[in-house]
Amino acid sequence: MVSAQHAPAAGGPNPLAPAWLDVPADVNDLVDGVWPQEASRRDDGVVEIAGVAVTDLAASFGTPLYVVDESSARANAARISTALNDAMTSIGSSAGCYYAGKAFLSADVVRWMLEAGLGVDVCSGGELALALAAGAPPARIGFHGNNKSQTEIERAVTSGVGTIVLDSLQEIERVAAAAERHGVRQGVRLRINSGVHAQTHDFLATAHEDQKFGLTLEAAESAVAAIRSHASLDFVGLHCHIGSQIFDAGGFSESAHRLLAVHARLLEGGPVPTLNLGGGFGIAYTAADRPTPIETIAAQIAETVAATCSELGIPVPALAFEPGRSIIGGAGVTLYTVGTTKDVTVEVGVDPDLGTGAGAEGATDGAAAAVPDTEAVGSSAVRRYVSVDGGMSDNARPSLYGADYTVRVVGRASASGPQLVRLAGKHCESGDIVVNADYLPADVSPGDLVAVPATGAYCFSLASNYNFLTRPPVVAVRDGRARILVRGETEDQLLARDAGLDAR
């Protein structure tokens, strides 16, 4: 499907494709490490997830549809928690894990995490309310946020939340006063900016970070002194979060090294039981992504912590972590139905649309802008736009961060060759792109069922009603059965919120 001016060899790459995107040997293949553990294609070409055919899911629940492989999510939680705890046990410590609820939160997911031995990290009153309603013991909840309201603070204190992460000097006083009013001693952590910001394989270490969260390393000791001046507060330790979608241990190790120096000085004024290094472990969104196994990351962090504590002459503290995306992200798949297809002829050159995977939050490993070969420049090629019945309202990450995803036709197999496509949403926005670039079979057509994997994190959480689209339901699949986790919205529910329609 390339113009006569420049026709790559059969099976060769489209010159409009980004440099990291390889032409698949078989457009029917599901990329290992990107799809849920229990996803496979049947002999008739239909993809199953945990023994449930995606065609049956679409028929029962419609599309768009979020699908979560329950066994994958549970297994990810257990594996990550075990890897971190085993690594820290090897250096005479331990590791606690809190599931970062902002990735995706529902009552069932809360229960899965609790059963796997994790606590739950929340960052709003609404997330706290859901975690409590789902049965999370308050002592196993951590509460984040840079601007907790007084109501949220009161609810956290009176509910018995285990730890509140203090983000500013004002919060120290607010939480202390609330705890004193209610006659409790509230556990608190202090969020610190280590000056390390990490993403994928790179990290930047500076003196300060320009961000809204936490206090500087230099401010830590005076802030902890303020915390310790209040009998109503129990200082549990420092907290730090260095970034998202991180593929190796370098940034975590550097941050831990810096924080432990402050931790050692704080020990002179009293106990500092734990050090919370946050989350941010990355997942594969495309075949180009190569996250380091969590076991290797955990071992490298443990090695740094042990060596640093030895240098400082201090005991190794208990560690805490807050994985979210790495637990639920790869367990999720979003189903769509193709509505229209459209071929667009594009002049080959340095395409400003390529390389959008290098966005701030969602960059994929190696997702650099494509530079076409010199023979192709000045010719033209075809990009096929495949439009689906969802878009930025159910997955905002590509438009927000330039995040890259993978797509496959899942309702059938195809014998056609690969065609470069851009999966577009139905919103009235030119930037409404779900998958910037991938190869689908050349016979992709209206009515085809397609799926985008690795959508378990930050898709439902960021979902909106833009253009008055209803938010899709979320279903869990396990052992050949499907059940609703979160009900989808209806147009009547959207209209019911509009007070101008009350008279009707």
C-alpha positions in Angstrom: 0.0 0.0 0.0 2.8 2.4 -0.9 2.9 4.8 -3.8 4.6 4.0 -7.0 7.3 6.6 -6.2 8.7 4.6 -3.4 7.7 0.9 -2.9 9.6 -1.0 -0.3 10.4 -4.6 -0.9 7.6 -7.0 0.1 7.5 -7.3 3.8 9.8 -4.3 4.2 9.2 -1.4 6.5 7.0 1.5 5.5 9.2 4.6 5.3 6.7 6.4 7.5 7.1 4.0 10.4 9.1 5.0 13.4 12.6 3.6 13.7 11.9 1.3 16.6 8.9 -0.4 14.9 9.8 -3.6 13.1 7.6 -5.2 10.5 6.1 -8.3 12.2 6.8 -11.6 10.6 3.2 -12.5 11.2 0.6 -9.8 11.8 -1.4 -12.3 13.8 1.3 -12.8 16.5 0.7 -11.5 20.0 3.9 -10.0 21.3 5.3 -11.8 24.4 5.5 -9.6 27.4 3.0 -7.1 26.1 -0.2 -9.2 26.2 -1.6 -10.7 29.4 -0.1 -14.0 30.4 -3.3 -15.9 29.5 -3.9 -14.3 26.1 -3.6 -16.6 23.0 -5.1 -17.0 19.5 -7.3 -20.0 18.9 -7.1 -22.2 15.8 -10.0 -20.3 14.3 -8.1 -17.0 14.7 -10.1 -15.6 17.6 -8.1 -14.4 20.6 -8.9 -15.7 24.0 -8.0 -14.0 27.3 -8.1 -16.4 30.3 -10.2 -18.8 28.3 -12.8 -16.2 27.2 -13.1 -15.3 23.5 -12.9 -11.6 22.8 -15.8 -12.0 20.4 -18.0 -13.2 23.2 -16.9 -10.3 25.4 -17.7 -7.8 22.7 -21.1 -9.5 22.1 -21.9 -9.5 25.9 -20.6 -6.1 26.9 -20.1 -4.1 23.8 -17.1 -2.0 22.8 -15.1 -0.1 23.8 -14.4 -2.5 26.7 -11.7 -2.7 29.3 -10.7 -6.3 30.0 -8.5 -7.3 33.0 -6.9 -10.7 33.2 -7.4 -11.4 36.9 -4.8 -14.1 37.2 -2.2 -12.0 35.6 -2.9 -9.1 38.0 -2.7 -11.4 41.0 0.4 -13.1 39.7 2.1 -9.8 39.0 1.3 -8.5 42.6 2.7 -11.7 44.2 5.8 -11.8 42.0 6.8 -8.2 42.6 6.1 -8.3 46.3 8.0 -11.5 46.7 11.0 -10.3 44.6 11.3 -7.1 46.6 10.9 -8.8 50.0 13.4 -11.6 49.1 16.0 -9.1 48.0 15.7 -7.0 51.2 15.6 -10.1 53.4 19.0 -11.1 51.8 20.5 -7.9 53.4 18.8 -8.4 56.8 15.8 -6.2 56.1 12.3 -6.6 54.7 10.1 -4.8 52.1 6.5 -3.8 52.4 4.4 -3.2 49.2 1.5 -0.8 48.7 -0.5 -1.1 45.5 -0.6 2.4 43.9 -4.4 2.7 43.4 -4.1 5.6 41.0 -3.1 3.1 38.3 -6.6 1.5 38.5 -8.8 1.1 41.5 -11.9 -1.0 42.0 -13.3 -2.9 44.9 -12.2 -6.3 43.5 -8.7 -5.0 42.7 -8.4 -3.8 46.3 -9.3 -7.3 47.5 -6.8 -9.0 45.0 -4.0 -6.8 46.4 -4.9 -7.5 50.0 -5.0 -11.2 49.3 -1.5 -11.0 47.7 -0.2 -9.4 50.9 0.0 -5.8 49.7 -1.4 -2.6 51.3 -3.1 0.1 49.3 -1.8 3.5 48.4 -4.5 6.2 47.8 -4.1 9.9 46.9 -7.6 11.3 47.3 -10.7 11.1 49.5 -12.5 9.2 46.8 -9.8 6.6 46.5 -9.7 6.3 50.3 -13.5 5.9 50.4 -13.3 3.1 47.9 -10.4 1.3 49.6 -12.3 1.4 52.9 -15.6 0.3 51.4 -13.8 -2.6 49.7 -12.7 -3.8 53.1 -9.1 -2.7 53.2 -7.9 -2.5 56.8 -7.1 1.2 57.5 -3.7 0.3 59.0 -2.7 -1.1 55.5 -3.5 2.1 53.7 -1.1 4.9 52.8 -2.5 8.3 51.9 -0.6 10.6 49.4 -1.4 14.0 47.9 0.2 17.4 47.7 -3.0 19.3 48.7 -5.1 17.1 51.0 -8.2 18.9 52.0 -9.1 19.3 55.7 -12.0 16.9 55.1 -9.6 14.3 53.6 -7.2 14.7 56.5 -10.0 14.3 59.1 -11.3 11.2 57.3 -7.8 9.6 57.1 -7.1 10.3 60.8 -10.5 9.1 62.1 -10.5 6.1 59.8 -7.2 4.9 61.3 -5.1 5.1 58.1 -1.7 3.6 58.8 0.4 6.4 57.2 -0.2 9.8 55.8 2.5 11.0 53.5 3.2 14.7 54.4 4.0 16.8 51.4 4.5 20.3 52.9 5.2 22.1 56.1 1.6 23.2 56.4 0.4 19.6 56.3 2.6 18.8 59.3 0.6 21.2 61.3 -2.8 20.3 59.8 -2.3 16.5 60.4 -0.9 17.1 63.9 -3.9 19.2 64.9 -6.4 16.7 63.5 -4.7 13.8 65.3 -4.6 15.7 68.5 -8.3 16.6 68.2 -9.3 13.0 67.8 -6.9 11.7 70.4 -4.8 9.5 68.2 -1.1 9.2 67.3 -0.9 9.3 63.5 1.8 7.6 61.5 3.4 9.9 58.9 6.0 9.8 56.3 7.8 12.9 54.8 8.0 13.1 51.1 11.4 14.2 49.9 12.7 15.1 46.5 16.0 13.3 46.1 17.0 15.3 43.0 16.8 12.2 40.9 14.3 11.9 38.1 14.3 8.6 36.2 12.6 7.2 33.2 13.2 4.2 31.1 17.0 3.6 31.1 18.1 7.1 31.9 18.1 9.2 35.1 19.0 12.7 35.9 20.6 13.5 39.2 20.6 17.2 40.2 20.7 19.2 43.4 17.0 20.0 43.2 13.9 19.0 41.3 11.4 21.6 40.0 8.1 19.8 40.9 5.0 20.2 43.0 5.6 17.2 45.3 7.6 17.1 48.5 10.5 19.0 50.2 14.1 19.2 49.3 16.8 17.0 50.9 18.1 20.1 52.7 14.7 20.8 54.3 14.2 17.2 55.5 15.9 17.6 58.9 14.1 20.7 60.0 10.8 19.3 58.8 11.3 16.0 60.7 12.1 18.1 63.8 8.8 19.8 63.4 7.1 16.4 63.1 8.8 15.1 66.2 7.7 18.2 68.1 4.1 16.9 68.0 3.1 14.2 70.3 0.2 13.4 68.0 2.5 12.4 65.2 4.6 9.2 64.8 7.4 9.7 62.3 7.7 6.5 60.3 10.3 7.5 57.7 11.1 9.3 54.4 9.3 8.8 51.2 10.5 9.5 47.6 9.1 8.8 44.1 11.5 9.4 41.2 9.4 8.9 38.1 7.4 6.4 36.0 7.9 3.7 33.5 11.5 3.0 34.7 13.3 0.0 33.2 16.3 -0.5 35.5 17.6 0.1 39.0 20.0 3.0 38.4 17.7 5.8 39.4 16.3 3.9 42.4 19.9 3.1 43.6 21.1 6.7 43.3 18.0 8.0 45.1 18.4 5.5 47.9 22.0 6.5 48.3 21.1 10.1 48.7 18.1 9.5 51.0 20.1 7.2 53.3 22.6 10.0 54.0 19.7 12.1 55.4 18.2 9.0 57.0 21.5 8.5 59.0 21.4 12.0 60.3 17.8 11.7 61.3 18.6 8.6 63.4 20.5 10.9 65.8 17.1 12.4 66.8 15.1 9.2 67.1 14.0 6.1 65.3 13.4 6.1 61.5 11.9 2.6 60.9 11.4 2.6 57.1 12.5 4.1 53.8 9.9 4.2 51.1 11.3 4.4 47.6 8.0 4.7 45.9 7.1 3.0 42.6 7.6 3.5 38.9 8.6 0.1 37.6 8.0 0.0 33.9 6.2 -2.4 31.6 6.4 -3.3 27.9 3.9 -1.5 25.7 5.5 -2.5 22.4 8.0 -5.2 21.2 10.7 -2.5 21.4 10.4 -2.3 25.2 12.8 -4.3 27.4 12.1 -3.8 31.1 14.6 -5.3 33.4 13.1 -8.2 35.4 11.9 -7.0 38.9 14.1 -9.6 40.5 17.2 -8.0 39.0 16.0 -4.5 39.9 15.3 -5.6 43.5 18.7 -7.2 43.9 20.5 -4.1 42.7 18.5 -1.8 45.0 19.3 -4.1 47.9 23.0 -4.1 47.0 23.1 -0.3 47.0 21.1 0.0 50.3 23.4 -2.6 52.0 26.6 -0.9 50.8 25.4 2.6 51.7 24.3 1.6 55.2 27.6 -0.1 55.7 29.5 3.1 54.7 27.3 5.2 57.0 27.6 2.7 59.9 23.8 2.5 60.3 21.4 -0.5 60.5 19.5 -1.3 57.2 16.0 0.0 57.6 12.9 -1.7 56.4 12.1 -0.7 52.8 8.7 0.1 51.3 7.6 0.3 47.6 4.5 1.4 45.7 4.1 -0.6 42.5 1.0 0.1 40.4 1.4 0.0 36.6 3.8 -3.0 36.9 1.0 -4.9 38.6 -2.1 -4.0 36.6 -0.9 -2.4 33.4 0.0 -5.5 31.5 -3.0 -7.4 32.8 -5.4 -5.1 30.9 -6.6 -5.0 27.2 -9.0 -2.7 25.6 -11.3 -3.9 22.8 -12.6 -1.7 20.0 -14.6 -2.1 16.9 -13.3 -0.7 13.6 -15.7 1.9 12.1 -13.9 3.3 9.1 -10.5 3.0 7.3 -8.8 5.7 5.3 -5.6 5.7 3.3 -3.6 9.0 3.4 -0.7 9.6 1.1 2.2 11.3 2.9 5.3 12.9 1.5 8.3 11.0 3.0 10.7 13.2 5.0 11.2 13.9 8.7 7.6 13.4 9.8 6.8 15.6 12.9 4.3 13.0 14.0 6.9 10.3 14.4 8.8 9.7 17.6 5.9 10.8 19.8 6.8 7.9 22.1 9.4 10.1 23.7 6.7 11.9 25.7 7.4 12.8 29.3 5.5 10.1 31.1 4.9 7.3 28.6 8.1 7.0 26.6 8.9 3.5 25.2 12.4 2.1 25.2 14.1 3.2 22.0 11.1 5.2 20.7 13.1 7.7 18.8 11.9 9.7 15.8 12.2 7.9 12.5 14.7 9.3 10.0 13.9 7.9 6.6 16.6 6.6 4.4 17.9 9.1 1.9 16.5 7.1 -1.1 12.9 7.5 0.4 13.1 11.2 1.0 11.1 13.2 -1.5 8.8 10.2 -2.4 5.5 9.4 -0.8 4.0 6.5 1.1 0.6 5.5 2.5 -0.5 5.6 6.1 -3.8 3.9 6.8 -6.0 5.5 9.4 -8.1 2.9 11.2 -10.8 4.6 13.3 -12.4 2.9 16.2 -15.4 3.5 18.5 -13.3 4.8 21.4 -10.3 7.1 21.7 -8.9 9.7 24.0 -11.8 9.4 26.4 -10.9 5.9 27.3 -7.1 6.1 26.8 -5.7 9.6 27.3 -2.1 8.6 27.5 -1.2 8.9 23.8 -2.5 12.4 23.6 -1.2 13.4 27.0 2.2 11.8 26.9 2.8 10.6 23.4 2.6 7.0 24.7 3.1 4.2 22.3 0.9 1.1 22.1 0.5 -2.1 20.1 -2.7 -3.2 18.2 -3.9 -6.4 16.7 -7.0 -7.7 14.9 -8.4 -10.2 17.5 -11.7 -11.4 16.1 -10.1 -13.4 13.3 -6.7 -14.3 11.8 -5.6 -12.9 8.5 -3.4 -14.2 5.6 -2.8 -10.6 4.3 0.5 -8.9 4.5 1.3 -6.0 6.9 0.0 -2.5 6.4 1.3 0.4 8.5 -1.7 1.9 10.4 -2.5 4.6 12.8 -5.4 3.7 15.2 -7.5 6.8 15.6 -10.3 7.5 18.0 -13.7 9.0 17.2 -13.3 12.3 19.0 -13.4 15.7 17.4 -9.6 16.2 17.9 -6.8 15.7 15.4 -4.7 14.4 18.3 -7.1 11.7 19.2 -4.8 8.8 18.4 -4.8 5.5 20.3 -1.9 3.8 18.6 0.5 6.1 16.7 2.1 3.4 14.5 1.8 -0.4 14.1 1.2 -3.0 11.4 -2.1 -4.6 10.9 -3.2 -7.0 8.1 -3.8 -5.1 4.9 -7.4 -6.4 4.9 -8.4 -4.7 8.1 -11.9 -3.6 7.6 -15.0 -1.9 9.2 -16.5 -4.2 11.7 -13.2 -5.9 12.7 -12.6 -6.4 16.4 -9.2 -5.0 17.4 -7.4 -4.9 20.8 -4.8 -2.7 22.4 -2.9 -4.5 25.2 -1.1 -3.1 28.2 -4.0 -0.7 29.0 -4.7 -1.8 32.6 -3.0 1.2 34.1 -4.0 4.9 33.8 -6.6 4.3 31.1 -9.8 3.8 33.1 -8.3 6.1 35.8 -7.9 9.0 33.3 -11.2 8.2 31.4 -13.5 11.1 30.6 -16.8 12.0 29.0 -15.2 14.2 26.4 -17.7 14.7 23.5 -20.3 13.1 25.8 -19.0 9.6 25.3 -19.9 7.2 28.1 -17.0 5.6 30.0 -16.8 1.9 29.1 -17.3 -1.0 31.6 -14.4 -3.0 33.0 -14.7 -6.7 33.1 -12.4 -9.3 34.7 -11.7 -12.6 33.0 -10.6 -15.8 34.8 -10.9 -19.5 34.2 -13.1 -19.1 31.2 -15.6 -16.7 32.9 -16.1 -13.0 32.8 -17.6 -10.7 35.3 -18.1 -6.9 35.7 -15.7 -5.0 37.8 -17.0 -1.5 37.0 -20.3 -0.9 35.3 -20.2 1.2 32.1 -22.1 4.5 32.0 -25.2 5.2 30.0 -26.3 8.4 28.2 -29.2 8.7 30.6 -26.7 8.9 33.5 -24.8 11.6 31.7 -28.0 13.6 31.0 -29.2 13.1 34.6 -26.3 15.3 35.8 -27.5 18.3 33.8 -29.8 20.4 36.0 -31.1 22.2 32.9 -32.9 19.1 31.9 -34.7 18.7 35.3 -38.0 20.2 34.0 -38.1 17.6 31.2 
